[in-house]
């Protein structure tokens, strides 16, 4: 899927002051992740299972 067809969401923890932030776009079978400061740069794609395993570790 092309990045142009995705709807990206910035973390609710983002303070909007230009710090490091990720954006996430979800699809039924893939979670897409990118750097909010470089939206045309590379993306990381994970399965929903891998994303679910990542989340508890990211919230620490």
N, C-alpha and C positions, 0 to 999 in steps of 0.2 A: 504494500500500500504506500502510496506517495505521501510525503509529509504535508503536501498542500491539502490533502483530503482529510487530515486529522484535526480534531478539535483539542487544543492543548490547554491544560489547566496548570496554573502556578500554585505552589504550596500555600496553604492558608497560614503557614508559619513565616512566610516571606514578609519582611518588613518594608519592602519597597525602597530601601536605601542603597541599592546597587550591590549588595553582598552576593555571595554565591547562592544560587537558587536553581532548582530543577523544575522542569515542566514535564507533565505526564499526559499522555493521550491513551485512552483505553479503547480496545476493540474486543470482540468476543473471545478471541484466541491469543491475543498479544497485548502486552503493555509496552508502550513506547516511552522512552525517557530521553530528554535532551537538556542541554545547558541553556538557561533562559537568556544568557548574554550572547549566545552564538546559535540562534535558531536555525541557521542554514548549515550548521556544522553536523558532525556525526551524531547518530542516535544509538541508543542501546535498546534492544528488544528482548523482552522476557516473556515467558509463559505466565499465565495467572498463578500457577502453583509456585513458581520461583519468586514472583512478586510477593505473594502472601508469606513466604518464608523470610523474605528480606525485611518486610515492614516491622516486625517486632524488634529487630536488631537496629533499625534506623531510628527508632523512637527513643532510644536510650540516651 
